[in-house]
Amino acid sequence: MSIKLLIILAIPNFMSIISSNIKFLRKKKGLTQQQFADQVGIKRSLVGAYEEERAEPKYELLKVIASFFEISLDDFIKETINDKWAPAPKGNLRILSISVDKDDNENIELVPMKASAGYLNGYADPEYVAQLPKFYLPMFKQGTFRAFEIKGDSMLPLVSGTIIIGEYMENWGDVKPAETYVIISKSDGVVYKRIGNKFKENKKLKLISDNPVYEPYDINGEDILEIWKAKAYISTHMPLPTPEPTMESLTTMMAQMQRSISKLQQGSN
């Protein structure tokens, strides 16, 4: 099994930017390729390969190089750095680690309930993601998917222990109100909720439980780490058959309908 790192950017020439930045920053420090290689602990031949776009630095090495040049990882891999460059405000870079099988099919990694706290620190770490349980479902061929075991009864009839399979949302602007998502946030961890409003940067996102016992609440946009759109679920709790309507239930239903009609008529007068 191998590991892949997806850098979610609206920039097509990702490798070109990294190679250009390594070369520019190395020369700005007055270092030869050998001196730079010694400083960051790699072979000189790798430096040449990176600068000539013949190889791609792994995630951990990207962090080391960015730290060596005293530049944020965000800026290092998405900004073309030159003499006119200046650090920009923090953007919306999203780094997604995935694993693939021997046939290069993306796995569906499972985040068990007991691992949800650790996922907040390891969600972008390829080594952490590689250690998660994983499986493959042939019906999910397009997109990137991850499975999350939910806890609590806030989303009944889905019970605690249900596994939600979510599709990775690259563009949070595509999140649709009234649909359900797995939200990964610094404040709440891993939660499965229905969305109450459109996502907007630096605004609050309303999260709604299907169980009316739980009140809706807001979460700050800057606290959100990942959003996964619910696509399917796995549960050992089999659904119960729909009961046959009784005379009592039909009478209650008719009474409710009459009250609703009466309120509408009063409002129209």
C-alpha positions as YAML, in Angstrom:
chain: A
units: angstrom
residues:
- id: 1
  name: MET
  ca: [0.00, 0.00, 0.00]
- id: 2
  name: SER
  ca: [1.21, 3.52, -0.75]
- id: 3
  name: ILE
  ca: [0.39, 6.97, 0.54]
- id: 4
  name: LYS
  ca: [-0.56, 10.05, -1.40]
- id: 5
  name: LEU
  ca: [-0.85, 13.66, -0.32]
- id: 6
  name: LEU
  ca: [-3.40, 15.85, -2.07]
- id: 7
  name: ILE
  ca: [-2.69, 19.59, -1.99]
- id: 8
  name: ILE
  ca: [-6.05, 21.22, -2.66]
- id: 9
  name: LEU
  ca: [-5.24, 24.44, -4.47]
- id: 10
  name: ALA
  ca: [-6.67, 26.57, -7.24]
- id: 11
  name: ILE
  ca: [-3.18, 26.54, -8.81]
- id: 12
  name: PRO
  ca: [-2.37, 24.19, -11.70]
- id: 13
  name: ASN
  ca: [1.48, 24.49, -11.58]
- id: 14
  name: PHE
  ca: [1.99, 23.30, -8.02]
- id: 15
  name: MET
  ca: [5.33, 21.54, -8.66]
- id: 16
  name: SER
  ca: [6.66, 24.45, -10.70]
- id: 17
  name: ILE
  ca: [6.04, 26.82, -7.78]
- id: 18
  name: ILE
  ca: [7.82, 24.59, -5.29]
- id: 19
  name: SER
  ca: [10.88, 24.03, -7.51]
- id: 20
  name: SER
  ca: [11.12, 27.74, -8.28]
- id: 21
  name: ASN
  ca: [10.81, 28.68, -4.61]
- id: 22
  name: ILE
  ca: [13.48, 26.20, -3.48]
- id: 23
  name: LYS
  ca: [15.93, 27.48, -6.08]
- id: 24
  name: PHE
  ca: [15.24, 31.17, -5.38]
- id: 25
  name: LEU
  ca: [15.37, 30.89, -1.58]
- id: 26
  name: ARG
  ca: [18.49, 28.69, -1.66]
- id: 27
  name: LYS
  ca: [20.36, 31.19, -3.82]
- id: 28
  name: LYS
  ca: [19.10, 34.11, -1.73]
- id: 29
  name: LYS
  ca: [20.77, 32.49, 1.30]
- id: 30
  name: GLY
  ca: [23.96, 32.06, -0.75]
- id: 31
  name: LEU
  ca: [23.92, 28.27, -0.47]
- id: 32
  name: THR
  ca: [25.10, 25.72, -2.99]
- id: 33
  name: GLN
  ca: [22.90, 22.69, -3.58]
- id: 34
  name: GLN
  ca: [25.25, 20.62, -1.41]
- id: 35
  name: GLN
  ca: [25.22, 23.16, 1.43]
- id: 36
  name: PHE
  ca: [21.42, 23.35, 1.34]
- id: 37
  name: ALA
  ca: [21.14, 19.56, 1.26]
- id: 38
  name: ASP
  ca: [23.37, 19.30, 4.33]
- id: 39
  name: GLN
  ca: [21.27, 21.90, 6.18]
- id: 40
  name: VAL
  ca: [17.95, 20.09, 5.66]
- id: 41
  name: GLY
  ca: [19.36, 16.55, 5.86]
- id: 42
  name: ILE
  ca: [18.86, 15.25, 2.31]
- id: 43
  name: LYS
  ca: [21.09, 14.18, -0.61]
- id: 44
  name: ARG
  ca: [22.36, 16.84, -3.04]
- id: 45
  name: SER
  ca: [20.89, 14.88, -5.95]
- id: 46
  name: LEU
  ca: [17.41, 15.34, -4.45]
- id: 47
  name: VAL
  ca: [17.87, 19.11, -4.37]
- id: 48
  name: GLY
  ca: [18.63, 19.06, -8.09]
- id: 49
  name: ALA
  ca: [15.63, 16.83, -8.76]
- id: 50
  name: TYR
  ca: [13.32, 19.16, -6.83]
- id: 51
  name: GLU
  ca: [14.62, 22.29, -8.53]
- id: 52
  name: GLU
  ca: [14.29, 20.69, -11.98]
- id: 53
  name: GLU
  ca: [10.75, 19.35, -11.26]
- id: 54
  name: ARG
  ca: [11.90, 15.73, -11.60]
- id: 55
  name: ALA
  ca: [10.70, 14.82, -8.11]
- id: 56
  name: GLU
  ca: [8.17, 16.06, -5.56]
- id: 57
  name: PRO
  ca: [9.18, 16.62, -1.90]
- id: 58
  name: LYS
  ca: [7.10, 14.67, 0.60]
- id: 59
  name: TYR
  ca: [4.87, 16.48, 3.06]
- id: 60
  name: GLU
  ca: [7.23, 16.17, 6.03]
- id: 61
  name: LEU
  ca: [10.15, 17.51, 3.98]
- id: 62
  name: LEU
  ca: [8.02, 20.42, 2.72]
- id: 63
  name: LYS
  ca: [7.47, 21.42, 6.34]
- id: 64
  name: VAL
  ca: [11.21, 21.19, 7.07]
- id: 65
  name: ILE
  ca: [12.15, 23.29, 4.04]
- id: 66
  name: ALA
  ca: [9.51, 25.95, 4.76]
- id: 67
  name: SER
  ca: [10.70, 26.15, 8.37]
- id: 68
  name: PHE
  ca: [14.34, 26.41, 7.25]
- id: 69
  name: PHE
  ca: [13.51, 29.43, 5.08]
- id: 70
  name: GLU
  ca: [11.28, 30.84, 7.86]
- id: 71
  name: ILE
  ca: [8.21, 30.89, 5.60]
- id: 72
  name: SER
  ca: [4.79, 29.40, 6.30]
- id: 73
  name: LEU
  ca: [4.02, 26.13, 4.53]
- id: 74
  name: ASP
  ca: [0.94, 27.81, 3.05]
- id: 75
  name: ASP
  ca: [3.02, 30.52, 1.35]
- id: 76
  name: PHE
  ca: [5.86, 28.17, 0.40]
- id: 77
  name: ILE
  ca: [3.70, 25.85, -1.71]
- id: 78
  name: LYS
  ca: [1.20, 28.26, -3.22]
- id: 79
  name: GLU
  ca: [3.03, 31.59, -3.68]
- id: 80
  name: THR
  ca: [5.70, 32.32, -6.29]
- id: 81
  name: ILE
  ca: [8.43, 33.80, -4.09]
- id: 82
  name: ASN
  ca: [10.81, 36.36, -5.61]
- id: 83
  name: ASP
  ca: [12.38, 39.72, -4.74]
- id: 84
  name: LYS
  ca: [9.01, 41.47, -5.00]
- id: 85
  name: TRP
  ca: [7.12, 38.91, -2.90]
- id: 86
  name: ALA
  ca: [5.73, 39.69, 0.54]
- id: 87
  name: PRO
  ca: [3.79, 37.35, 2.87]
- id: 88
  name: ALA
  ca: [0.06, 37.49, 2.20]
- id: 89
  name: PRO
  ca: [-2.78, 37.01, 4.70]
- id: 90
  name: LYS
  ca: [-3.46, 33.35, 5.46]
- id: 91
  name: GLY
  ca: [-5.55, 31.80, 2.71]
- id: 92
  name: ASN
  ca: [-7.73, 28.74, 2.34]
- id: 93
  name: LEU
  ca: [-5.10, 26.09, 1.64]
- id: 94
  name: ARG
  ca: [-6.43, 22.64, 2.50]
- id: 95
  name: ILE
  ca: [-4.10, 19.68, 2.71]
- id: 96
  name: LEU
  ca: [-5.68, 16.23, 2.42]
- id: 97
  name: SER
  ca: [-3.80, 12.98, 3.04]
- id: 98
  name: ILE
  ca: [-5.16, 9.79, 1.49]
- id: 99
  name: SER
  ca: [-4.02, 6.19, 1.07]
- id: 100
  name: VAL
  ca: [-4.29, 3.98, -2.00]
- id: 101
  name: ASP
  ca: [-4.22, 0.21, -2.53]
- id: 102
  name: LYS
  ca: [-1.87, -1.80, -4.77]
- id: 103
  name: ASP
  ca: [-4.03, -0.93, -7.81]
- id: 104
  name: ASP
  ca: [-3.83, 2.80, -7.03]
- id: 105
  name: ASN
  ca: [-7.49, 2.92, -5.95]
- id: 106
  name: GLU
  ca: [-8.18, 5.37, -3.14]
- id: 107
  name: ASN
  ca: [-9.06, 3.65, 0.12]
- id: 108
  name: ILE
  ca: [-11.90, 4.72, 2.37]
- id: 109
  name: GLU
  ca: [-10.17, 5.32, 5.70]
- id: 110
  name: LEU
  ca: [-12.24, 4.70, 8.83]
- id: 111
  name: VAL
  ca: [-12.01, 7.09, 11.79]
- id: 112
  name: PRO
  ca: [-13.33, 5.04, 14.75]
- id: 113
  name: MET
  ca: [-15.04, 6.80, 17.63]
- id: 114
  name: LYS
  ca: [-12.02, 6.24, 19.89]
- id: 115
  name: ALA
  ca: [-9.69, 7.81, 17.30]
- id: 116
  name: SER
  ca: [-11.74, 10.97, 16.68]
- id: 117
  name: ALA
  ca: [-9.70, 13.09, 19.12]
- id: 118
  name: GLY
  ca: [-6.41, 12.07, 17.50]
- id: 119
  name: TYR
  ca: [-7.82, 12.79, 14.06]
- id: 120
  name: LEU
  ca: [-7.80, 16.53, 14.84]
- id: 121
  name: ASN
  ca: [-4.00, 16.43, 14.97]
- id: 122
  name: GLY
  ca: [-3.36, 13.78, 12.33]
- id: 123
  name: TYR
  ca: [-5.92, 14.48, 9.60]
- id: 124
  name: ALA
  ca: [-3.26, 16.05, 7.31]
- id: 125
  name: ASP
  ca: [-0.44, 13.65, 8.29]
- id: 126
  name: PRO
  ca: [0.12, 10.87, 5.70]
- id: 127
  name: GLU
  ca: [1.64, 8.54, 8.31]
- id: 128
  name: TYR
  ca: [-1.35, 8.94, 10.64]
- id: 129
  name: VAL
  ca: [-3.85, 8.39, 7.82]
- id: 130
  name: ALA
  ca: [-1.93, 5.29, 6.70]
- id: 131
  name: GLN
  ca: [-2.49, 3.70, 10.13]
- id: 132
  name: LEU
  ca: [-6.28, 4.10, 10.06]
- id: 133
  name: PRO
  ca: [-8.45, 1.06, 9.23]
- id: 134
  name: LYS
  ca: [-9.41, 1.15, 5.56]
- id: 135
  name: PHE
  ca: [-11.66, -0.50, 3.03]
- id: 136
  name: TYR
  ca: [-12.81, -0.10, -0.56]
- id: 137
  name: LEU
  ca: [-16.33, 0.13, -2.02]
- id: 138
  name: PRO
  ca: [-16.61, -0.10, -5.81]
- id: 139
  name: MET
  ca: [-19.69, 2.16, -5.95]
- id: 140
  name: PHE
  ca: [-17.55, 5.09, -4.75]
- id: 141
  name: LYS
  ca: [-15.17, 5.57, -7.67]
- id: 142
  name: GLN
  ca: [-15.36, 9.32, -8.25]
- id: 143
  name: GLY
  ca: [-14.21, 11.54, -5.40]
- id: 144
  name: THR
  ca: [-12.38, 11.04, -2.12]
- id: 145
  name: PHE
  ca: [-14.25, 9.34, 0.73]
- id: 146
  name: ARG
  ca: [-13.72, 8.78, 4.44]
- id: 147
  name: ALA
  ca: [-15.79, 6.96, 7.05]
- id: 148
  name: PHE
  ca: [-16.54, 8.30, 10.53]
- id: 149
  name: GLU
  ca: [-18.09, 6.44, 13.45]
- id: 150
  name: ILE
  ca: [-20.55, 8.80, 15.16]
- id: 151
  name: LYS
  ca: [-21.51, 8.88, 18.82]
- id: 152
  name: GLY
  ca: [-24.55, 10.10, 20.74]
- id: 153
  name: ASP
  ca: [-28.21, 10.26, 19.79]
- id: 154
  name: SER
  ca: [-28.37, 13.76, 18.29]
- id: 155
  name: MET
  ca: [-29.00, 12.40, 14.79]
- id: 156
  name: LEU
  ca: [-31.70, 9.81, 15.45]
- id: 157
  name: PRO
  ca: [-32.84, 7.55, 13.88]
- id: 158
  name: LEU
  ca: [-29.11, 6.96, 13.17]
- id: 159
  name: VAL
  ca: [-27.86, 5.54, 16.46]
- id: 160
  name: SER
  ca: [-24.53, 5.92, 18.21]
- id: 161
  name: GLY
  ca: [-21.95, 3.71, 16.53]
- id: 162
  name: THR
  ca: [-23.30, 4.26, 13.02]
- id: 163
  name: ILE
  ca: [-20.55, 4.76, 10.42]
- id: 164
  name: ILE
  ca: [-21.10, 7.69, 8.04]
- id: 165
  name: ILE
  ca: [-19.29, 7.57, 4.70]
- id: 166
  name: GLY
  ca: [-18.56, 11.12, 3.58]
- id: 167
  name: GLU
  ca: [-17.23, 12.64, 0.36]
- id: 168
  name: TYR
  ca: [-14.51, 15.25, 0.77]
- id: 169
  name: MET
  ca: [-15.71, 18.80, 0.14]
- id: 170
  name: GLU
  ca: [-12.93, 20.74, -1.56]
- id: 171
  name: ASN
  ca: [-15.04, 23.86, -2.04]
- id: 172
  name: TRP
  ca: [-16.98, 24.69, 1.12]
- id: 173
  name: GLY
  ca: [-19.09, 27.11, -0.89]
- id: 174
  name: ASP
  ca: [-20.78, 24.00, -2.35]
- id: 175
  name: VAL
  ca: [-22.16, 23.00, 1.05]
- id: 176
  name: LYS
  ca: [-25.96, 22.98, 0.80]
- id: 177
  name: PRO
  ca: [-28.35, 23.87, 3.64]
- id: 178
  name: ALA
  ca: [-30.69, 21.10, 4.88]
- id: 179
  name: GLU
  ca: [-28.23, 18.35, 3.86]
- id: 180
  name: THR
  ca: [-26.06, 16.34, 6.27]
- id: 181
  name: TYR
  ca: [-22.28, 16.51, 6.63]
- id: 182
  name: VAL
  ca: [-19.47, 15.34, 8.88]
- id: 183
  name: ILE
  ca: [-17.82, 18.50, 10.22]
- id: 184
  name: ILE
  ca: [-14.28, 18.38, 11.62]
- id: 185
  name: SER
  ca: [-13.57, 21.41, 13.81]
- id: 186
  name: LYS
  ca: [-11.08, 22.51, 16.44]
- id: 187
  name: SER
  ca: [-13.85, 23.23, 18.94]
- id: 188
  name: ASP
  ca: [-16.22, 20.25, 18.47]
- id: 189
  name: GLY
  ca: [-14.03, 17.56, 16.94]
- id: 190
  name: VAL
  ca: [-15.91, 15.13, 14.69]
- id: 191
  name: VAL
  ca: [-19.68, 15.73, 14.48]
- id: 192
  name: TYR
  ca: [-22.40, 14.64, 12.09]
- id: 193
  name: LYS
  ca: [-25.02, 17.37, 11.59]
- id: 194
  name: ARG
  ca: [-27.46, 18.95, 9.19]
- id: 195
  name: ILE
  ca: [-26.35, 22.32, 7.83]
- id: 196
  name: GLY
  ca: [-28.60, 25.34, 8.44]
- id: 197
  name: ASN
  ca: [-27.06, 27.97, 6.16]
- id: 198
  name: LYS
  ca: [-24.67, 28.58, 3.27]
- id: 199
  name: PHE
  ca: [-20.99, 28.62, 4.18]
- id: 200
  name: LYS
  ca: [-19.23, 31.99, 4.06]
- id: 201
  name: GLU
  ca: [-15.63, 32.68, 5.00]
- id: 202
  name: ASN
  ca: [-15.17, 34.14, 8.50]
- id: 203
  name: LYS
  ca: [-18.89, 33.63, 9.24]
- id: 204
  name: LYS
  ca: [-20.71, 31.20, 11.49]
- id: 205
  name: LEU
  ca: [-22.12, 27.92, 10.21]
- id: 206
  name: LYS
  ca: [-25.35, 26.69, 11.80]
- id: 207
  name: LEU
  ca: [-25.40, 23.00, 12.76]
- id: 208
  name: ILE
  ca: [-28.73, 21.26, 13.33]
- id: 209
  name: SER
  ca: [-29.47, 17.91, 14.99]
- id: 210
  name: ASP
  ca: [-32.21, 15.69, 13.58]
- id: 211
  name: ASN
  ca: [-33.17, 14.87, 17.16]
- id: 212
  name: PRO
  ca: [-35.32, 17.87, 18.22]
- id: 213
  name: VAL
  ca: [-34.16, 17.46, 21.83]
- id: 214
  name: TYR
  ca: [-30.89, 19.09, 20.79]
- id: 215
  name: GLU
  ca: [-30.86, 22.80, 20.01]
- id: 216
  name: PRO
  ca: [-29.13, 24.09, 16.84]
- id: 217
  name: TYR
  ca: [-25.85, 25.89, 17.41]
- id: 218
  name: ASP
  ca: [-23.31, 27.95, 15.47]
- id: 219
  name: ILE
  ca: [-19.67, 27.20, 14.79]
- id: 220
  name: ASN
  ca: [-17.05, 29.70, 13.63]
- id: 221
  name: GLY
  ca: [-15.86, 29.22, 10.05]
- id: 222
  name: GLU
  ca: [-12.20, 29.59, 11.04]
- id: 223
  name: ASP
  ca: [-12.56, 26.65, 13.46]
- id: 224
  name: ILE
  ca: [-13.50, 24.22, 10.68]
- id: 225
  name: LEU
  ca: [-10.77, 21.86, 9.44]
- id: 226
  name: GLU
  ca: [-12.67, 19.58, 7.05]
- id: 227
  name: ILE
  ca: [-16.17, 19.04, 5.68]
- id: 228
  name: TRP
  ca: [-17.40, 15.68, 4.33]
- id: 229
  name: LYS
  ca: [-20.78, 15.33, 2.62]
- id: 230
  name: ALA
  ca: [-22.72, 12.31, 3.90]
- id: 231
  name: LYS
  ca: [-23.20, 9.79, 1.08]
- id: 232
  name: ALA
  ca: [-24.05, 6.53, 2.87]
- id: 233
  name: TYR
  ca: [-24.05, 4.87, 6.26]
- id: 234
  name: ILE
  ca: [-23.28, 1.46, 7.79]
- id: 235
  name: SER
  ca: [-25.18, 0.35, 10.87]
- id: 236
  name: THR
  ca: [-25.91, -2.84, 12.82]
- id: 237
  name: HIS
  ca: [-29.21, -1.29, 13.87]
- id: 238
  name: MET
  ca: [-31.76, -2.58, 11.39]
- id: 239
  name: PRO
  ca: [-34.77, -0.34, 10.64]
- id: 240
  name: LEU
  ca: [-38.10, -1.33, 12.14]
- id: 241
  name: PRO
  ca: [-41.13, -1.92, 9.90]
- id: 242
  name: THR
  ca: [-43.53, 0.98, 9.50]
- id: 243
  name: PRO
  ca: [-46.52, 0.25, 11.76]
- id: 244
  name: GLU
  ca: [-49.96, -0.06, 10.24]
- id: 245
  name: PRO
  ca: [-52.07, 3.07, 10.90]
- id: 246
  name: THR
  ca: [-54.67, 2.64, 13.64]
- id: 247
  name: MET
  ca: [-57.99, 4.41, 13.97]
- id: 248
  name: GLU
  ca: [-56.54, 6.40, 16.86]
- id: 249
  name: SER
  ca: [-53.51, 7.56, 14.85]
- id: 250
  name: LEU
  ca: [-55.70, 8.49, 11.88]
- id: 251
  name: THR
  ca: [-58.03, 10.49, 14.16]
- id: 252
  name: THR
  ca: [-55.04, 12.34, 15.64]
- id: 253
  name: MET
  ca: [-53.68, 13.07, 12.16]
- id: 254
  name: MET
  ca: [-57.04, 14.46, 11.00]
- id: 255
  name: ALA
  ca: [-57.30, 16.66, 14.09]
- id: 256
  name: GLN
  ca: [-53.81, 18.08, 13.43]
- id: 257
  name: MET
  ca: [-54.72, 18.79, 9.80]
- id: 258
  name: GLN
  ca: [-57.93, 20.57, 10.86]
- id: 259
  name: ARG
  ca: [-56.01, 22.75, 13.32]
- id: 260
  name: SER
  ca: [-53.46, 23.64, 10.62]
- id: 261
  name: ILE
  ca: [-56.23, 24.53, 8.14]
- id: 262
  name: SER
  ca: [-57.98, 26.62, 10.76]
- id: 263
  name: LYS
  ca: [-54.79, 28.59, 11.47]
- id: 264
  name: LEU
  ca: [-54.29, 29.22, 7.75]
- id: 265
  name: GLN
  ca: [-57.85, 30.47, 7.38]
- id: 266
  name: GLN
  ca: [-57.48, 32.78, 10.37]
- id: 267
  name: GLY
  ca: [-54.26, 34.17, 8.94]
- id: 268
  name: SER
  ca: [-55.86, 34.93, 5.59]
- id: 269
  name: ASN
  ca: [-58.74, 36.94, 7.16]
...
